[in-house]
């Protein structure tokens, strides 16, 4: 099915392929009960009012569009998109320093926009990413652009921290996502959208161990063919004291969560 949709995306173009997303979205709107329930709950929180089925349909369709666009981005078809960059002076300043940093993002919008930007703008980028989640899709997408796939550092391996340190020392940016915990992650409880939520502590711990700057990024999908990439300076250094380590760790993660919530 993935190969078939790839064929459709290539031969019909983005406009034709996006039309096919409507029946796909309708199918999941009807059949994906858990996703539908969670979408209703999420939209009630962010919209602050009643939510209708067409709001959920739009939510699903935007998500499907960002997945489809990954095919074009990984194939190097960046000319199809209108990408607005904000805060690039932060990256430029960091690149001139020849020091690596952590680029801390999330699953909001599209991470692939940043990965592709790393190749097209000569941004020295490596990605700390769990490839076992949605393994079939990951393997399929990696096959579209081996150069981008080759930038991945897999977490929870014996040499992970060593590879991260070597990359930072060589001036690479290390991209990672801070809003999904895996089974082996250390986690903390934060306040998110008026409710408690569990977030991984790993990105903050790595930044503290490496004593490197942290820059936030968000690859926001704005509809149509428009994306907005935002960079924000998060901190120059994270220090976790021994006596109040748990409280300080929670405070740093909560600071990230506040920006994600915003």
N, C-alpha and C positions, 0 to 999 in steps of 0.2 A: 504493500500500500504506500509506503514511504517513497519507493522508487517510482511508482506510478504518479504520485503527486509531484515529485521532482520533474518528471517528464512534462506534466501539465504546466508547471511553473515556468519551465524553460521555453516550451513551444507556444503556449498561449500568452505568455507575458504576465506581468503583475496584475494588469486590469482584469484579464480573463480569469486568472487564478483566484483573485479576490472574489469574483462572482460566485465561484464554487464554494467559497467559505460560508456563504449564507445557508445552504442546506446542511453543511457540516455543523455549523453553529446551532441550527434548529434541532439537529439530531441530539447534540449534547445537552441542549436546553431541556429536552424532553426526558432523556435517559439518564443523565448524570445527576441523580438526586442529591448526593452529598455536596457536590460542587455547586449545585443550584442553591441549596440551603445556605452554604457558606457565603456565596455571593450576595444573597439577600441580606444576610447579617452584616457583611462588610459594607454594603452600599447604604444600609440604614445608618451605620455609624458615621460615614463620611459625608452623606448628603443631609443628615439631620432631619429627615422627613420620610413620607411614605415611598416605598419602592414598588415599581410595577415590573411585569415580566419583560417589557421592552428595555428596561434599564439593565436587567440581567443579560438579556440577549446582546446588548451593546457591549457589556463587560466581557462576555465570552468572545464576541467577534473581535474586539480590540486585541485580546490575548492571542487569538488564532492568527491575526494579521502579523503580530510581531514574530510568531513562529515562522510563518510563510516568508517574511522579509529576511529571516536568517539565511534562507537559501540564496537569495540575491546578494546579500552582504558577503557571505562566505565565498561566493563566486566572483567577488570583486566588482559587482555591478553597483558601485556606490553612486554613480551618476543618476540613478533612479530616484534618489532621495534628496530631500532638502534638509540638511543637518545644520542646526544652529549650535555654535559652541559658546559657552559662557565660562569664564574663569580660566581660560587657557594661559593667562599670565602666571598662574600658580604653577602649572606644569613647566612652562618655559623657565621660570626661576629655579625650579627643582632640577631640570635637565642641565642648566648651566652650572649648577653646583657639583655635578658629576656624582652625586650621592643618590642611592636608591631610596624608594619610599613605598609605603603600602597604599594602594588605591582601594579604598573600601567602598563597595557598592551594595546592591541589593537586587532582588528579583523584580523590582518595580520597573516596568518598561522593558528595555532590551539591553542585555549585557553584550550582545554580539556587536552592537554599534561601536562599543569601545574596543573590542578585540580587533575588529576590522580597521578601526582608526589607528591602532598600534602599528599595523603593517603599512598602511597607506601614508602615514605621516612620520614614519621612521621613529615612532615612539618605542623605546626598548621595553617591551612588556612581556611579562610572564604571568601565568594565571594559576592560582592555587584553587583547584576545582575537583570536586568529587565526580568521577566519571561513571560510577556505578549507578547513580540515580538516573533513571530514564536511559539506561545503557544503550538500547537499540537506537534511539534518536541521536544520542551523542556520537555513536560510532558512524551513523549515516552522515551526520553533519560534518564530522571531522574528515570524512572522505572527500568532501567538497573542497576543502582547503587544507592540505597537509601542512602548509607553512604555519597557519594559525593553530592547527592541532598540536604542532610541535612545541608550542609555548606553554603547554600545560605541565604543572607540577602537581602530582597526586598527593593528597594529604594522607596522614595516618600510615606512612611508610617509614622505615628505619632511617632513610636518608633525607626525609622531607625538610627538616630544619636546616640541615647542612646545605641543601640545594637552595633554599630560600636565602640563607646567609651569603652564599657565594654569589647569588644573583644580585642581592642588594649591594654587596661590596663592589660588584662590577658596574653599578649604576643603573640596574634594571628597576622598573616599576613592577611591583607584585600586586596584581589584581585579585581580589577575593570578595566574596559576598558574605554579608554579616547577618542575614535574616533567616537562615535555615539551619537548624541543628541536625546533625547526623547522630547515629546511635552511640558513637564513642565520644561525642563532644562534651566538654565541660560547659554547663549552661548557667544562666542567671535569670531571675525573674525581673521583668521590667513592666512599666505601665505603658500600654499602647492602645490607642483608640478607646479609652475609658474602660479598660479591662486589663487584668494581669496577662502577660504573655511570656513565653520562654524563648530566649535568644541565646545563640552560641557565644561563648566567651573567647573562643580560639583566636579570632583576628586581633583582639585587644591584647591577649597574652603574647602572641607572636610579636606585635609591635613593641611591647614592653621589653621582651627578651632581646630584640634586635636593636633597641634604642634608635629607631628610625622615625622620620616624620610620617604622618598619616594624612592623606587627602581623600575627601569624600567625592564620589561621583554618582550621578544619576543619569541614565539614558532614557529620558522620558519620551513616550510616544504621544504625539500631539494630533493624530488623525491624518487621514490621507497618506501622503508620502513624507510627512514632516516628523522629524525627531529633534529633540533638544538634549544636548549633553551639558551637564552642569558640573563644574569642579568647585569644591569648597575646601579651604584649609581647615583641617580638623584639629591637629596639634603638631608641634615640632617634636615632642617626645612624651611618652607615657611612662610614668614611674609608679610602681606598685610597692608600697611599703610592706614589711613583714607583719607588723602589728595590726594594721587595718586593711590587709590585702583584699578580703572579701568585699568590704564596703567600697573600697576604691575601684575595684573591678566592676562592681555593679553600677557605680556612678558613671564610669567611662562608657559602658555599654548603653546605659540609659541616655547618655548624651547623643550617641549615634541614633538610638531609637527615636529621640525627639525630632531629629532632622528627617528621618524616614517618615514619621507621622506627618510632619509639615508638608 
